[in-house]
Amino acid sequence: MSRRLGVSIALVALASGGLLVSAALLCQIDPRISIRDVPNGLWLGIIFWIVLTIVASSLAVRMPGGNLLDVGFAPLLAAMSLGGPIVAGLAALIGSTQPRELRRQVSWYGVVANHAGITGPALVGAYALSQIPSRSIPVVDLIATVGAGCILFSLNILVTGSLVSVRDGEPVLRLVRADAGAYLNMLALAPVAWLMAQMYVSAGWWAVLLFAVPLYTTRLAYQRFVEVREMFTQTVQSLAEAVDKRDTFTSGHSRRVQEIAMDIGRAMKVSDDELEALEWGGLLHDIGKIGVPDAVLLKQERLTRDERATMNSHPVLGAEIIAPVNMLAPELPIIRHHHEWFNGSGYPDRLVADEIPRLARILHVADAFEAMTAARPYRMTPLTPTQALAELRKFGGIQFDPDVVDAFVRTKWARELPDAGRPETRSVPLIGNAAGSMATDGRALAEAATRAGSKGTAAAPPGDGPPAPDSACPRPAIA
């Protein structure tokens, strides 16, 4: 634990502790929390809601982003509505205990941060709720309870995001945005919490237990979402691995490209949706090679012009294969354009600079670095990471987006490598300008030949003049 993180956790813990002490000194426990017609009903009611919160919090589901999501928010908010700030603080402090903490799978300062991060917001929400007048009117009480839930969850997200930002160096705003989906799920539980409180008052504690069914169903929905996404990811990984294993030289290539691309994306602070697109786009970027014959894909000699055209068709084939899968629509531009060059001389659409989707530019750098540092049939001795980085720098502004290369240098793949930085800016004609220049030169030559022919000089035969491009096309040095 860094010193800065330790100080941050201490401040959060002190603030939450101060709020809890203030609640104990200044606030009264609302008698509505009592279990009626039994001795010590007040404390039994408090214990009932704390236990209910513990049970609900123990059924946490780890979401794809790594966050834990549970339904403990509902009984916690109900306890806040019934008992006021003191009960809300106790239910949050004790009720947020999870089995992994008891099994010592969480560090002591992590436990402090987790409990303080929910206790303080719960107390603030309870204070706000206690100040709302006319809560005897059901509609007012419902709206006030939902509002208190918004305060609780918003502050919890902000505190947690701030601590994670200090620990990992991620921007707070990005971490908060990552919890947007969870926010909506928790907000949907707020009316359920209000109903739980109403049933507790009108029918008794046993009626609250009936809500175990909808709450557990909600938890199962979270679990099914995670399972379906995991199954989809595993299917995509298997498909990518099947493509890679057609060539022993590229086994595991897509997985490594995925990892590098996602690290670059994090360095460039892309959104979570874009990071997910890089995750799946990285795995599927070469899926179009399914349509490339083995005679071309596995050939170790130079490719002919027709063979090169066949090989270069794989981004388009890949996009066509993935197009019917609506869930992969964000990945289509990555798959189609990951071989576009920054100066417009790539394929298939010869896009230039910012015309190339940003995620495709990221994947292009990741793909090139992985290819250069691995053996290939046309280059059995791979480049060292230092040499590969030098190539990325050399072709920055030509083949690669210089900003993406800068971001790559900040990742673990290049952070320790010697880096000369961006080369001196040099004028590199875009493909469109080059084509226009060639066309102009061609017209000038044709006019000269016509004038020469009119003077009785024979035009040069097709075999004369500048040599034609080699009919056998070698693979590019940077794939």
C-alpha positions in Angstrom: 0.0 0.0 0.0 1.4 3.4 -1.0 1.5 6.2 1.5 -0.9 8.3 -0.6 -3.4 5.4 -0.6 -3.0 4.9 3.1 -3.7 8.6 3.8 -6.7 8.5 1.5 -8.2 5.4 3.3 -7.5 7.0 6.7 -9.3 10.2 5.7 -12.3 8.2 4.5 -12.4 6.1 7.6 -12.1 9.1 9.9 -14.9 10.9 8.1 -17.2 7.9 8.3 -16.3 7.3 11.9 -17.0 11.0 12.7 -20.4 10.8 11.0 -21.3 7.6 12.9 -20.3 9.2 16.3 -22.3 12.3 15.4 -25.4 10.2 14.6 -25.1 8.3 17.9 -24.9 11.6 19.8 -27.4 13.7 17.9 -30.0 11.4 16.4 -32.7 9.2 17.8 -33.5 5.7 16.5 -36.9 5.7 14.8 -39.2 3.4 16.7 -40.7 2.1 13.5 -37.7 -0.3 13.3 -38.9 -2.2 16.4 -40.4 -5.6 16.1 -43.8 -5.3 17.7 -45.0 -7.2 20.7 -41.7 -8.7 21.8 -39.3 -7.7 24.5 -36.3 -5.6 23.3 -38.1 -5.2 20.0 -36.0 -2.1 19.1 -32.7 -3.9 19.2 -34.1 -7.1 17.7 -35.4 -5.0 14.8 -31.9 -3.5 14.3 -30.3 -6.9 14.4 -32.9 -8.3 12.0 -32.0 -5.7 9.3 -28.2 -6.0 9.9 -28.4 -9.8 9.4 -30.6 -9.4 6.3 -28.0 -6.9 4.9 -25.2 -9.4 5.6 -27.0 -12.2 3.9 -27.8 -10.1 0.8 -24.3 -8.7 0.6 -22.7 -12.2 0.8 -24.4 -13.1 -2.6 -22.1 -10.8 -4.6 -21.4 -11.3 -8.3 -18.2 -10.2 -9.9 -19.1 -8.2 -13.0 -16.9 -8.2 -16.2 -15.2 -4.9 -15.1 -14.1 -6.5 -11.9 -16.6 -4.8 -9.6 -18.7 -6.8 -7.1 -22.4 -6.3 -7.4 -24.9 -7.5 -4.8 -28.5 -6.9 -3.6 -27.5 -5.7 -0.1 -28.4 -2.2 -1.2 -32.2 -3.0 -0.8 -32.2 -4.1 2.9 -29.7 -1.4 3.7 -31.9 1.3 2.2 -35.0 -0.2 4.0 -33.1 -0.1 7.3 -32.2 3.6 6.6 -35.8 4.4 5.9 -37.1 2.7 9.0 -34.5 3.5 11.7 -32.7 6.7 10.7 -29.0 7.5 10.6 -27.8 5.4 13.5 -29.4 2.2 12.1 -28.2 3.1 8.6 -24.6 3.5 9.9 -24.7 0.2 11.8 -26.3 -1.8 8.9 -23.7 -0.4 6.5 -20.7 -0.9 8.8 -21.6 -4.5 9.8 -23.9 -5.6 7.1 -21.4 -5.0 4.3 -19.2 -7.8 5.6 -18.6 -10.4 2.9 -17.3 -14.0 3.2 -14.1 -13.2 1.3 -13.2 -10.8 4.1 -13.8 -13.5 6.7 -11.6 -15.8 4.7 -8.9 -13.1 4.8 -8.9 -12.8 1.0 -9.0 -9.0 1.4 -6.2 -7.0 3.0 -7.0 -5.2 6.2 -6.8 -1.8 4.6 -9.1 -3.1 1.9 -11.6 -4.1 4.5 -11.4 -0.7 6.1 -11.8 1.1 2.8 -14.8 -1.1 1.8 -16.7 -0.6 5.0 -15.8 3.1 5.4 -16.7 3.7 1.7 -20.3 2.5 2.3 -20.8 3.6 5.9 -20.2 7.3 5.3 -22.4 7.6 2.2 -25.2 5.6 4.1 -25.1 8.1 7.0 -25.2 11.1 4.6 -28.2 9.6 2.8 -29.9 8.9 6.1 -29.3 12.4 7.4 -30.8 13.8 4.2 -33.8 11.4 4.4 -34.5 12.4 8.0 -34.9 16.0 7.0 -37.7 15.4 4.6 -41.1 16.6 5.9 -44.4 14.9 5.3 -43.0 11.4 5.0 -46.2 10.0 6.4 -47.6 10.5 2.8 -46.6 7.4 0.9 -45.7 9.1 -2.3 -43.5 11.6 -0.5 -41.8 8.8 1.4 -41.2 6.8 -1.7 -39.6 9.7 -3.6 -37.6 10.6 -0.5 -36.3 7.0 -0.1 -35.4 6.8 -3.8 -33.5 10.1 -3.4 -31.7 8.9 -0.3 -30.7 5.8 -2.3 -29.3 8.0 -5.0 -27.2 9.9 -2.5 -26.0 6.7 -0.9 -24.9 5.0 -4.1 -23.6 8.1 -5.8 -21.3 8.9 -2.9 -20.3 5.2 -2.6 -19.3 5.2 -6.2 -17.4 8.5 -5.9 -15.5 7.4 -2.7 -14.7 3.9 -4.1 -13.6 5.4 -7.5 -11.4 7.9 -5.8 -9.6 5.3 -3.7 -9.2 3.0 -6.8 -7.9 6.0 -8.7 -5.2 6.6 -6.1 -4.3 2.9 -6.1 -4.2 2.3 -9.8 -3.7 5.7 -11.3 -6.9 5.5 -13.4 -9.0 8.7 -13.9 -11.8 9.0 -11.4 -14.3 10.0 -14.1 -13.6 6.9 -16.1 -14.1 4.7 -13.0 -17.3 6.4 -12.1 -18.6 5.9 -15.7 -17.7 2.2 -15.5 -20.3 1.9 -12.7 -23.1 3.6 -14.6 -24.8 0.2 -15.3 -24.6 -0.8 -11.7 -26.1 2.6 -10.7 -29.2 1.9 -12.8 -29.5 -1.6 -11.3 -29.2 -0.2 -7.7 -31.7 2.5 -8.5 -34.2 -0.1 -9.6 -33.9 -1.7 -6.1 -34.8 1.5 -4.4 -38.6 1.0 -4.8 -38.2 -2.6 -3.6 -36.4 -1.3 -0.5 -39.3 1.1 0.2 -41.8 -1.7 -0.2 -39.8 -3.9 2.2 -40.0 -1.1 4.8 -43.7 -0.6 4.3 -44.4 -4.4 4.6 -42.3 -4.5 7.8 -44.4 -1.8 9.4 -47.8 -2.9 8.3 -47.5 -6.7 8.3 -44.4 -7.5 10.4 -40.9 -8.8 10.1 -42.0 -12.2 8.5 -43.5 -10.4 5.5 -40.1 -8.9 4.6 -38.8 -12.5 4.1 -41.1 -12.8 1.1 -38.8 -10.3 -0.7 -36.0 -13.0 -0.7 -37.5 -14.4 -3.9 -37.3 -11.2 -6.1 -33.9 -10.3 -4.6 -32.5 -13.7 -5.3 -33.9 -13.6 -8.8 -32.2 -10.3 -9.3 -28.9 -11.8 -8.1 -29.4 -14.7 -10.5 -30.0 -12.2 -13.4 -26.6 -10.7 -12.6 -25.0 -14.1 -12.5 -26.6 -15.2 -15.8 -25.4 -12.0 -17.5 -21.9 -12.7 -16.4 -22.1 -16.3 -17.5 -23.5 -15.5 -20.9 -20.8 -12.8 -21.5 -18.1 -15.2 -20.4 -19.5 -17.9 -22.7 -19.5 -15.5 -25.6 -15.9 -14.4 -24.8 -14.7 -18.0 -24.6 -16.4 -18.7 -27.9 -14.7 -15.8 -29.5 -11.3 -16.8 -28.0 -11.8 -20.4 -29.3 -12.6 -19.1 -32.8 -9.6 -16.8 -32.8 -7.3 -19.6 -31.6 -8.6 -21.9 -34.3 -7.6 -19.2 -36.9 -4.2 -18.7 -35.4 -3.5 -22.5 -35.2 -3.8 -22.8 -39.0 -0.2 -21.4 -38.9 2.1 -22.7 -36.2 3.9 -19.4 -36.3 0.8 -17.4 -35.3 -0.5 -19.6 -32.5 -1.6 -17.2 -29.7 -1.1 -14.2 -31.9 -4.6 -12.8 -31.5 -4.5 -13.2 -27.7 -1.3 -11.3 -27.4 -2.5 -8.6 -29.8 -5.6 -8.2 -27.7 -3.5 -7.7 -24.5 -1.2 -5.1 -26.1 -4.1 -3.3 -27.7 -6.1 -3.1 -24.4 -3.0 -1.8 -22.6 -2.6 0.9 -25.3 -6.3 1.7 -24.9 -5.9 2.2 -21.2 -2.9 4.4 -21.7 -5.0 6.5 -24.1 -7.9 6.5 -21.6 -10.5 5.1 -24.0 -14.0 4.5 -22.6 -15.0 1.1 -21.2 -17.1 0.4 -24.3 -14.1 1.1 -26.5 -11.9 -1.1 -24.3 -14.4 -3.9 -24.7 -14.3 -3.4 -28.5 -10.5 -3.7 -28.4 -10.9 -6.8 -26.3 -13.0 -8.6 -28.9 -11.7 -6.8 -31.9 -8.1 -7.9 -30.9 -9.2 -11.5 -30.8 -11.1 -11.4 -34.1 -9.0 -9.0 -36.2 -7.6 -11.9 -38.3 -10.8 -13.9 -38.5 -10.9 -13.2 -42.3 -7.9 -15.5 -42.8 -10.4 -18.3 -42.7 -11.0 -17.4 -46.3 -7.3 -17.3 -47.3 -6.1 -20.6 -48.8 -3.3 -22.5 -47.0 -1.1 -22.2 -50.1 -1.1 -18.4 -49.6 -1.3 -18.2 -45.8 1.5 -20.7 -45.1 3.8 -19.8 -48.1 7.3 -19.0 -47.0 8.5 -17.6 -50.3 7.6 -14.3 -51.8 3.9 -13.9 -52.6 2.9 -13.1 -56.2 0.9 -10.1 -56.9 -2.3 -12.1 -57.0 -1.4 -13.9 -53.8 -0.7 -10.6 -52.1 -4.2 -9.4 -53.2 -5.7 -12.6 -51.7 -3.9 -12.1 -48.4 -4.8 -8.4 -48.3 -8.5 -9.3 -48.6 -8.7 -10.8 -45.1 -9.8 -7.6 -43.3 -12.8 -7.3 -45.7 -13.6 -11.0 -45.4 -13.4 -10.7 -41.6 -15.8 -7.8 -41.5 -18.2 -9.7 -43.8 -18.0 -12.8 -41.5 -18.7 -10.7 -38.3 -21.3 -8.4 -39.8 -24.4 -10.6 -39.1 -23.5 -10.6 -35.3 -25.2 -7.5 -34.0 -23.3 -7.7 -30.7 -20.0 -7.3 -32.5 -21.0 -4.2 -34.5 -18.5 -1.9 -32.6 -15.7 -4.3 -33.6 -16.4 -4.2 -37.4 -14.4 -1.0 -38.1 -11.4 -2.4 -36.1 -11.5 -5.7 -38.1 -11.9 -3.9 -41.5 -9.4 -1.1 -41.0 -6.5 -2.5 -38.9 -4.2 -2.6 -41.9 -4.8 1.0 -43.0 -1.7 3.2 -43.0 -1.6 6.6 -41.4 -0.4 8.2 -44.7 -3.2 6.5 -46.7 -1.2 3.7 -48.4 -2.7 0.9 -46.5 -5.7 -1.4 -47.3 -8.5 -2.0 -48.0 -9.9 1.5 -48.2 -6.8 3.7 -48.2 -8.1 5.8 -45.4 -5.8 8.7 -44.2 -4.9 9.8 -40.6 -8.1 10.5 -38.6 -10.3 8.9 -41.2 -9.0 5.6 -39.8 -11.0 4.7 -36.7 -9.0 5.3 -33.6 -9.4 1.8 -32.3 -8.2 0.4 -35.6 -5.1 2.6 -35.3 -4.5 1.2 -31.8 -4.8 -2.3 -33.0 -2.5 -1.7 -35.9 0.3 -0.8 -33.6 -0.4 -3.7 -31.3 -0.5 -6.1 -34.3 2.7 -4.8 -35.8 4.6 -5.0 -32.5 3.5 -8.6 -31.9 4.3 -9.6 -35.4 7.8 -8.1 -35.4 8.7 -9.7 -32.1 7.6 -13.2 -33.1 9.0 -15.6 -35.7 7.3 -15.7 -39.1 7.8 -17.9 -42.2 9.2 -14.9 -44.1 11.4 -13.8 -41.1 12.5 -16.7 -38.9 14.5 -14.4 -36.5 12.2 -12.1 -34.7 13.1 -8.5 -33.8 14.0 -7.7 -30.2 11.4 -5.5 -28.4 13.9 -2.6 -28.7 14.3 -3.1 -32.4 10.5 -3.3 -32.8 9.9 -0.1 -30.9 12.5 1.6 -33.1 10.6 0.4 -36.2 7.3 1.8 -34.7 9.0 5.1 -34.1 10.6 5.1 -37.6 7.3 4.6 -39.3 5.3 6.9 -37.1 3.3 9.3 -39.3 3.8 6.9 -42.2 2.3 3.6 -41.2 1.4 4.3 -37.6 -0.4 7.0 -35.7 2.4 8.8 -33.7 0.0 9.4 -30.8 -0.7 5.7 -30.6 3.0 4.9 -30.6 3.5 7.4 -27.8 0.8 5.7 -25.8 2.3 2.3 -26.5 5.6 3.5 -25.0 3.8 4.1 -21.8 2.6 0.5 -21.5 4.4 -2.3 -19.8 5.5 -3.7 -23.2 7.8 -0.7 -23.8 8.1 1.2 -20.6 11.6 -0.2 -19.8 12.9 -0.1 -23.4 15.3 2.6 -24.6 13.3 5.1 -26.7 14.7 7.8 -28.9 11.3 9.5 -29.0 9.5 10.7 -32.1 11.8 11.2 -35.1 12.1 14.6 -36.7 9.0 15.6 -38.6 9.4 14.9 -42.3 7.1 15.5 -45.1 5.5 12.3 -46.3 3.1 12.6 -49.2 -0.3 11.1 -48.7 -1.3 8.4 -51.1 -3.8 10.6 -52.7 -1.2 13.3 -53.4 1.2 10.8 -54.6 -1.3 9.3 -57.0 -2.2 12.8 -58.3 1.5 13.5 -58.9 2.0 10.2 -60.7 -1.0 11.0 -62.9 0.4 14.4 -63.7 3.7 12.9 -64.6 2.0 10.3 -66.7 0.1 12.9 -68.7 3.3 14.9 -69.2 5.1 11.8 -70.6 2.2 11.0 -72.8 2.1 14.5 -74.3 5.9 14.4 -74.8 5.6 11.0 -76.6 2.9 12.4 -78.8 5.0 15.4 -79.7 7.9 13.2 -80.4 5.8 10.9 -82.6 4.6 13.8 -84.6 8.2 14.6 -85.4 8.8 11.1 -86.7 10.4 9.7 -83.5 9.0 6.2 -82.6 7.6 5.8 -79.1 9.5 3.7 -76.8 8.3 0.1 -76.7 6.5 -1.2 -73.6 9.6 -2.9 -72.3 11.7 0.3 -72.3 11.7 3.0 -69.7 11.5 2.6 -65.9 11.3 -1.0 -64.8 7.9 -2.3 -64.0 7.2 -3.3 -60.4 8.4 -6.7 -59.5 5.7 -9.2 -60.2 6.6 -11.2 -57.1 5.5 -9.1 -54.1 7.5 -9.7 -50.9 5.6 -9.5 -47.6 5.9 -6.2 -45.8 8.7 -5.8 -43.2 6.0 -4.8 -40.7 3.0 -7.0 -41.1 
